[in-house]
Amino acid sequence: MTKKTTWNFKSIERRIYFGKHPDIAWFEELLSTQMKICRGSGVVVKQNNTWKVQQYVLSATIPNEQLDAVIKLKAPIEDAIISKLSK
């Protein structure tokens, strides 16, 4: 049997927002991960007294001063994807 590995994310900052409906909330968070700092955001809905995630987005962060180098790395792969999906 192979050992399962899981992601180990630790919230280092989280903001939760409520609107007019107390059973719907959205949030944004900074996470300490094996990928270093990531940003998460999402929407949760309270159902049967339990909060359920309806949408979640996880993004890796890139410092502005490193953005040009990252774009160069991504360009060949993502240009092909853009071309394929734009047809």
Secondary structure by P-SEA (a helix, b strand, c coil): cbbbbbbbbbbcbbbbbbccccccccccccccccccbbbbbbbbbbcccbbbbcbbbbbbbbcccaaaaaaaaaaaaaaaaaaaaac
